[in-house]
């Protein structure tokens, strides 16, 4: 995610060994959620232990203080497996504290396991409801899982606790943008305008939101600002291309995206050119653009998926399957690829393979209604009517709870670094 | 003239699915997306695989089904679109003006032509309009052709304000030149979908050709191409004839709702497009399936329980009361177990829909739609998911 790679994330650090430690928020360059001291003196340990450490002299594996120190060190050094091991041992020893849960959540975030991170940050939130940093990290984990509604809620709580938290404000605005909640996006973004007046991503979202709200003059002003700040870079043209696509101005979009793609190896320029050409009914041009995108970045799961979709449109599910399997080999965590693979298998009446692929997609992203719908359809084709009904009901519930905004289609390039939080 | 445009999306997509066509009567009793229905069924509304010579036109249907055809011609579905030359446009007004930012729009009839013009004060561009989609209660949206592509005008006519406003869903973006200010280019798939629901036979042999489109939803828009049916009937092969035309009456309830949902959006469609919030009030089949009347184990209430697609929409709320009271009255004991008997309204036995199907206005549409999620609605309740 471009923004998080290069910008500041608020972390939390205990600065006092006390029963109710003062918690300081520190702004750290490129590091998500600085580390709690897990052991808050002996107090924390005695507050909520489920079982106490053995009475015998503790070894390094059973010594909470040592485990905490080693866990912190490992986390600082980016040795996440070691950090996870130490924090997991602390959990096994019966320690329960917001800091422990939070640090383990950070480990999960940094290793791309966002669902597990959500579980940990939620446990931390329950124990420390007024700690803004926990809310922020929880929001980030939801954000990573594309659960923008829940993420926005956590960023809102962060701002209630820490009104000047610009990171939470920025991300909250971004969540509203992703949900097509343009009024909320504008209201959230506007106070950041002087601070972010050179941030092209910010200007793209604000200008597009104004445009979607029919606030023409403000939209024009912000896009003009983008041009001034963008310095004729490929990134500027990519953003302008996406903005025009979002606003339905396809000719302008095509021009800007071609401009972006003229520079070598610009990630996502060919991808969006492919998407636009597919929309314009030019599947062969679209295919060529997606193939170029894949050559530039073989880990671009969206390009594989779109290329496969073109093949499905062309009634060629076997080619789609081959493309998707190649894409999955490069992107084993890309739920969309598994979901599309499931649909492709359905088209060749391989129900069993479709069910397997769709189950995998749901395991990776359990909150996506359309995956459950497709699994329901696969069960239906396999004659499992009750299972089909259950999946359809789940799909409906998820869709009502977590609609996907149209603007997410113009934000795929913001997902480049999905494996980690970008802090490495 | 518009060119022939290849269409692939939404059609039968694989040799296997083509070989496994099933008649609608054999479809699964579960709500699916329209794309999936199109894959599964030999005929489904909006399907574009049949050839043009499989269509016979309404005049042929009229020979045997005169009453139905006569009343259907007056229905809203028959008026789902019109060529501008055929239309008593804009409630009979011949010229309308609309100002949007620095652009002024005009839609005006001159003889048989209706043109849309837009000016920024310095220059003016004018273009003939081709179709108006929707003629009835809400208003109409104009479409035009340019360079072989279909465009949707940035302005639509709204009956409630008897004037123009921005077309629903169109952003008020800044436009660099006048041609952009005129309308929005529809991509091929989008245009094909619009025409599939607002016209008949716009896509045949999987090729989209709006010039050949028959305005409005005609008999064959729902029942499918009729040539085989007519031929068999004329030959006296009655059973063959019956089987060669689709009679949606034979559908199970879920498929029946999905049948209408091919244009009005099924639950599966809503999931696939990931829609939520008040925009879904326009998707009546989806909303109906969210009702308790539908969720109940005894799923009987479908679109055609209340609406006859061969007739104009009945606007008077009280006209639907008897349908509600079939179940929700003390006299409605159909022998069900006590736990399945329906609640009887303590407030009234009249105008049920006015309370239980509250109207919801979508911003910018100048029209309130009856929410088909039938429920006990209380004042200030949020729009239910």
Interface residues (C-beta under 8 A of the other chain):
Chain A: X211 X212 X213 X214 X215 X216 X217 X219 X220 X223 X246 X247 X248 X249 X250 X251 X252 X279 X280 X281 X283 X312 X313 X314 X315 X317 X347 X348 X349 X369 X370 X373 X376 X377 X380 X385 X388 X389 X392 X395 X396 X399 X400 X401 X403 X404
Chain B: X5 X6 X8 X9 X11 X12 X13 X14 X15 X16 X17 X20 X28 X30 X31 X32 X33 X36 X39 X101 X166 X170 X171 X172 X173 X174 X175 X176 X180 X184 X185 X187 X188 X189 X190 X267 X268 X270 X271 X272 X274 X275 X276 X277 X290 X385
